[in-house]
Amino acid sequence: MTLTFDEARHFLSRIAFGGTPDDIRRVMRLDRATAVAQAVAIPTNKAQAPPPSWIHGLPPPPRERKRWSESERKVFHQMLKADGHELKVWWYRELMATPHPLLERMTLFWHNHFTSSLHKVRWTPFLYQQNVLLRLHALGSFRTLLNFIAKNPAMLLYLDTQTNHKAHPNENFARELFELFTLGEGHYTEQDIKQAARAFTGWHLDLRTGAFRIDPRQHDDGRKEVFGTAGSFEGDDILSLTLEQPQVARYIVGKLWREFISDTPDPGAVDRLAESFRRTKYEIAGLLQDLFLTAQFWAPENRGVLIKSPVELIVGTTRLFNLPIEDIGRQIGSARRLGQDLFDPPNVKGWPGGTRWITTSTLLERTQLLHRAIRGHETGHAHGMADMGQAVGANWLAAEPIDIVQATILPLAPVQPLIVGEERGQSVRQLVLDSVYQLK
């Protein structure tokens, strides 16, 4: 059975950033299994937007930086700030124009799972390289992604693996590996963390080459015991031991459930999905396919129950109404004020999301952002958002019946019903500013 308009609209709101009536009708030709199979069969794992010119640069050696004058330090910090802004602009361009929105949705998901920040890492090319890595494996193997991210330059610096020495083990990476990346709180002991940290001693970033290396002089090669298993473990052994824990699959499935279905995962469904995830050796595309085919994903009661993140709100609005994307700097500032600054999550736990996206101040800022989006692209002789839509290529706003316009823009009925016979531009404006527009 092929999809209804509401089903196709819901599907695109979750696996992409929404869709126009034409996008929705293309999906309506498909049944659920075909729509899901096509969505996860992404033909590329690379960004389309041209990257900045400095992506392969290496940080200046510490000895050289010690000799810098105050003015040289100031110039360097200004360069880092400018590069950081350029990096954010680059990713926003990709998010807004990508022909493969699920790939970017998953890259964003992993960016909030394996967090690193410009504020802590400092060297912008390392954050770019991490973003490329997340996209490369976004729908691939979680096992492979975990192994690469553990040795990623940005992660080595962000979680202080660089200072994890035999004489003074640093527990930051081991702790977050268990708590945030694989198991979740309550599924490991403090002793597991201490022992695992010893296994990661000597894992360093060679700042002269930007490559991962193990310094044998700093590595503790003694006996460790983690998860009840003993041996002279190295870091890779700890990653393998961790992935043997059944809780890893349950933890990842639970996070993806909250990302794509609802804030309350179904325990029985999570267990079934986790078992399949483990059986396929942690293949992410297969897990997503299974997740998107659950009855809960399609259930009417799970439509319009998730709050759009600031990035989803900005990117989705830009894509839906085909708004110009020249002035991305303003949108970066808006997202920052709304609590989501790409490449600069608040802490190692990332953005908490959910209902915490909405406060009195952020709701006001969200409304003002949408006001600016409407007002900023109305021409001097345009009289409403429908006219603006024609000017920028979203002519469906004027061409489609108003019930289709409403069903496209909102996941549920508006709080304030439209007035029959009202001018089209005013109706569209009312729908965009309705609080239901904040939901997906």
C-alpha positions in Angstrom: 0.0 0.0 0.0 1.4 3.4 -1.0 1.7 6.2 1.5 -0.9 8.8 2.3 0.0 12.5 2.1 0.2 12.7 5.9 2.4 9.6 6.1 4.8 10.9 3.4 4.9 14.3 5.0 5.7 12.7 8.4 8.4 10.5 6.8 10.2 13.5 5.3 9.9 15.5 8.5 11.8 12.8 10.4 14.4 11.4 7.9 15.0 14.8 6.1 14.3 18.4 7.0 10.7 18.3 5.7 9.5 18.5 2.1 7.5 20.5 -0.3 4.2 19.2 -1.8 6.1 17.9 -4.8 8.6 16.1 -2.5 5.7 14.6 -0.5 3.9 13.4 -3.7 7.1 11.7 -4.9 7.2 9.7 -1.7 3.5 9.0 -1.9 4.1 6.8 -5.0 6.0 4.3 -2.7 5.0 1.9 0.0 6.8 2.0 3.4 9.4 -0.6 2.7 10.4 1.0 -0.6 10.4 4.5 0.8 12.7 3.4 3.6 15.0 1.4 1.4 15.5 4.4 -1.0 16.1 6.7 2.0 18.9 4.7 3.5 20.5 3.8 0.1 22.6 7.0 -0.1 24.9 7.0 -3.1 27.6 9.1 -1.4 29.2 9.6 2.0 30.8 13.0 1.1 29.7 16.6 1.3 28.9 18.4 -1.9 29.8 21.9 -0.8 33.4 23.0 -1.6 35.4 22.9 1.6 37.5 25.8 2.9 41.1 26.1 1.7 42.8 25.5 5.0 41.5 22.0 5.7 44.9 20.2 5.6 46.8 22.8 7.6 48.7 21.8 10.8 49.0 23.8 14.0 52.1 25.9 14.5 54.6 24.0 16.7 54.5 24.9 20.5 58.1 26.0 20.4 57.3 28.5 17.6 54.2 29.8 19.4 56.3 30.5 22.6 58.4 33.0 20.6 55.4 34.9 19.3 54.8 38.5 20.3 51.5 39.7 21.7 50.4 41.0 18.3 51.3 37.7 16.6 49.1 35.9 19.1 46.3 38.3 18.5 46.5 37.7 14.7 46.6 34.0 15.2 43.4 34.0 17.4 41.6 36.2 14.9 42.5 33.7 12.2 41.2 30.8 14.3 37.9 32.7 14.9 37.5 33.5 11.2 38.3 29.9 10.2 35.8 28.7 12.8 33.1 30.9 11.3 34.0 29.7 7.8 33.7 26.1 8.9 30.2 26.7 10.3 29.1 28.5 7.1 30.4 25.5 5.1 28.3 23.0 7.0 25.2 25.2 6.9 25.6 25.4 3.1 25.8 21.6 3.0 22.8 21.2 5.3 20.7 23.6 3.3 21.5 22.4 -0.2 22.3 18.7 0.2 20.4 16.3 -2.0 20.9 13.7 0.7 19.4 15.2 3.9 19.4 11.9 5.8 23.2 11.8 5.5 23.4 15.3 7.0 20.8 14.4 9.7 23.0 11.4 10.7 26.2 13.5 10.6 24.5 16.0 12.9 23.4 13.1 15.1 26.9 11.7 15.5 28.3 15.3 15.9 26.1 15.5 19.0 27.1 11.9 20.1 30.9 12.1 19.6 31.2 15.7 20.7 34.2 17.9 20.2 34.4 21.7 20.2 36.3 24.5 18.5 36.6 26.2 22.0 38.6 23.3 23.4 40.3 21.8 20.3 41.3 25.2 19.0 42.6 23.9 15.6 39.8 24.3 13.0 41.1 21.8 10.4 40.8 19.0 13.1 37.1 19.8 13.5 36.6 19.7 9.7 38.4 16.4 9.5 36.2 15.0 12.3 33.1 16.2 10.5 34.2 14.4 7.3 34.8 11.2 9.4 31.4 11.4 10.9 29.8 11.7 7.5 31.9 9.0 6.0 30.7 6.4 8.5 27.3 8.1 9.3 25.4 5.1 7.9 28.2 2.6 7.9 29.6 0.5 10.8 29.3 1.8 14.3 32.3 -0.4 15.2 34.4 1.2 12.5 33.2 4.7 13.4 34.1 4.1 17.1 37.5 2.9 16.3 38.3 5.9 14.1 36.8 8.5 16.4 38.9 7.2 19.3 42.0 8.1 17.3 40.7 11.3 15.7 42.8 14.4 16.3 39.9 16.5 17.5 38.8 13.8 19.9 42.3 13.1 21.2 42.6 16.8 22.2 39.0 17.3 23.3 39.0 14.5 25.9 42.7 15.0 26.9 44.0 11.6 25.6 47.0 13.7 24.7 47.9 14.0 28.4 47.1 10.4 29.3 50.5 9.1 30.5 51.7 5.9 32.3 52.6 7.8 35.4 49.4 9.9 35.6 46.5 8.2 33.7 43.8 10.7 32.4 40.4 9.1 32.7 38.4 11.5 30.6 38.2 9.5 27.4 37.6 6.2 29.1 34.8 7.7 31.2 33.0 9.3 28.2 33.6 6.2 26.1 31.5 4.2 28.5 29.1 6.9 29.8 28.3 8.8 26.6 29.5 6.9 23.5 28.6 3.2 24.1 26.9 2.1 27.4 25.2 4.9 29.3 25.3 5.6 33.0 25.1 2.6 35.3 26.5 0.0 33.0 30.2 0.1 34.1 32.1 0.6 37.4 34.6 3.3 38.4 37.2 0.5 38.4 36.4 -0.2 34.8 37.1 3.4 34.0 40.4 3.5 35.9 41.6 0.2 34.3 40.5 1.3 30.8 42.3 4.6 31.2 45.5 2.7 31.7 45.0 0.9 28.4 44.7 4.2 26.6 47.9 5.6 28.0 50.4 6.6 25.3 47.7 7.4 22.7 48.8 10.7 21.3 48.4 13.1 18.4 51.7 13.9 16.6 51.2 17.6 16.1 54.0 17.7 13.5 52.0 15.4 11.2 48.5 15.5 12.5 48.6 11.7 12.8 47.6 9.4 15.6 50.5 7.4 17.2 51.1 5.4 20.3 54.1 6.4 22.4 55.4 3.1 24.0 57.3 5.0 26.6 54.1 6.5 27.9 52.0 3.3 27.6 51.1 1.1 30.7 51.5 -2.4 29.4 50.6 -4.0 32.7 47.6 -6.3 33.5 44.2 -4.6 33.6 40.7 -5.9 34.3 37.7 -4.4 32.5 34.1 -5.8 32.5 35.4 -8.8 34.5 38.0 -9.8 31.9 41.8 -9.5 32.6 44.8 -9.1 30.3 47.6 -6.7 29.2 45.0 -4.6 27.3 45.8 -1.8 24.9 43.3 0.8 23.8 41.9 -1.3 20.8 41.3 -4.2 23.2 39.1 -2.0 25.4 37.1 -0.8 22.3 36.5 -4.5 21.4 35.6 -5.5 24.9 33.1 -2.6 25.1 31.5 -3.6 21.8 31.0 -7.1 23.2 28.6 -5.7 25.8 24.9 -6.1 24.8 24.1 -2.8 26.4 25.9 -0.9 23.6 23.3 -1.8 21.0 20.4 -1.0 23.4 22.0 2.4 24.2 22.5 3.4 20.5 19.0 2.2 19.5 17.5 4.2 22.4 19.3 7.4 21.3 18.2 6.9 17.7 14.6 6.2 18.8 14.6 9.5 20.6 16.0 11.2 17.5 13.5 9.8 15.0 10.4 8.5 16.8 9.6 9.8 20.3 11.1 10.8 23.7 9.8 7.5 25.2 11.4 4.4 23.6 9.4 1.2 23.7 11.5 -1.3 25.7 10.4 -4.4 23.8 11.0 -2.8 20.4 14.4 -1.5 21.5 15.5 -5.0 22.6 14.4 -6.5 19.2 16.2 -3.7 17.2 19.3 -4.0 19.4 19.5 -7.8 18.9 19.4 -7.3 15.1 21.9 -4.5 15.4 24.4 -6.8 17.2 23.7 -9.6 14.8 24.6 -7.4 11.8 27.8 -6.3 13.6 26.6 -2.8 14.2 25.6 -1.8 10.7 23.9 1.6 11.1 22.0 1.6 7.7 20.4 -1.7 8.6 19.4 -0.4 12.0 17.9 2.7 10.5 15.9 0.6 8.0 14.5 -1.5 10.8 13.8 1.5 13.0 11.9 3.3 10.2 9.8 0.2 9.5 8.6 -0.1 13.1 4.9 0.5 13.7 5.8 3.2 16.2 7.7 5.2 13.6 4.5 5.5 11.5 2.0 5.7 14.4 -0.2 8.8 14.2 0.3 9.4 17.9 4.0 9.9 17.3 3.6 12.7 14.7 4.3 16.2 15.8 5.7 15.0 19.2 9.4 16.0 18.7 10.7 19.6 18.9 12.8 20.8 16.0 16.3 21.7 17.1 17.5 25.2 16.2 19.5 23.8 13.2 16.5 21.8 12.0 14.2 24.9 12.3 16.6 27.1 10.4 17.6 24.5 7.7 14.1 23.2 7.3 12.6 26.6 6.9 15.3 27.6 4.4 14.7 24.4 2.3 10.9 24.4 2.6 10.5 28.0 1.3 13.6 27.9 -0.9 15.0 31.0 0.9 18.3 32.5 -0.3 21.3 31.3 1.7 23.8 34.1 1.1 23.7 35.5 4.7 24.4 32.4 6.7 26.3 34.5 9.4 22.9 35.8 10.7 21.5 32.3 10.9 24.6 31.0 12.7 24.0 33.8 15.3 20.3 32.9 15.6 21.1 29.2 16.2 23.7 30.2 18.8 21.1 32.3 20.7 18.7 29.4 20.4 21.3 27.1 22.1 22.8 25.2 19.2 26.2 26.5 17.9 27.5 23.9 15.4 31.1 22.7 16.3 30.7 24.3 19.8 28.4 22.1 21.9 27.9 23.2 25.5 29.9 20.3 27.0 30.9 16.7 26.4 27.2 15.6 26.7 26.3 17.7 23.7 23.0 19.4 23.3 20.3 17.8 25.5 17.5 18.5 23.0 13.9 17.6 23.5 11.8 20.0 25.6 14.9 21.8 26.7 15.1 23.5 23.3 12.1 25.6 24.4 12.3 28.2 27.1 10.5 31.6 27.4 13.5 33.4 25.8 14.2 30.8 23.0 10.6 30.6 22.0 10.6 34.4 21.6 13.8 34.2 19.6 12.4 31.4 17.4 9.3 33.5 16.6 11.5 36.5 15.8 13.7 34.3 13.6 10.6 33.2 11.6 9.4 36.8 11.4 12.7 37.8 9.9 12.6 35.0 7.4 9.2 36.1 6.3 9.9 39.9 6.3 13.4 39.7 5.0 12.5 38.1 1.7 9.3 40.1 0.9 9.9 42.5 -2.0 8.7 46.0 -1.9 5.6 45.1 -4.0 5.0 41.7 -2.4 2.0 41.6 -0.1 2.4 38.3 1.7 4.4 35.2 2.1 2.7 33.6 -0.9 4.1 36.4 -3.1 7.5 36.0 -1.4 7.3 32.3 -2.2 6.9 33.0 -5.9 9.9 35.4 -5.8 12.2 32.8 -4.4 10.9 29.7 -6.1 8.5 28.4 -3.5 5.5 29.0 -5.8 3.6 26.1 -4.2 2.6 28.5 -1.5 0.3 30.3 -4.0 -0.4 27.4 -6.3 -1.6 24.7 -3.9 -5.0 24.5 -2.2 -4.8 26.0 1.3 -5.5 22.6 3.0 -2.4 21.2 1.2 -0.3 24.2 2.2 -1.4 23.7 5.8 -0.7 20.0 5.7 2.7 20.6 4.3 3.8 23.3 6.8 2.4 21.8 10.0 2.5 18.2 11.3 -0.7 18.7 13.3 -3.7 21.1 13.2 -2.7 24.6 14.1 -3.5 26.0 17.5 -5.4 28.9 15.8 -7.5 27.5 12.9 -7.3 29.5 9.7 -10.1 31.8 8.8 -12.0 30.7 5.7 -11.4 33.2 2.8 -8.5 34.9 4.5 -5.8 36.4 2.2 -3.3 33.6 1.2 -0.2 35.4 2.4 -1.7 36.1 5.8 -2.7 32.5 6.1 0.8 31.2 5.3 2.3 33.7 7.8 -0.1 32.5 10.5 0.8 28.9 9.9 4.6 29.5 10.0 4.2 31.5 13.3 1.9 28.9 14.8 3.6 27.1 17.7 2.9 23.7 16.0 5.4 24.8 13.3 8.1 24.2 16.0 7.3 20.5 16.0 8.2 17.6 13.6 
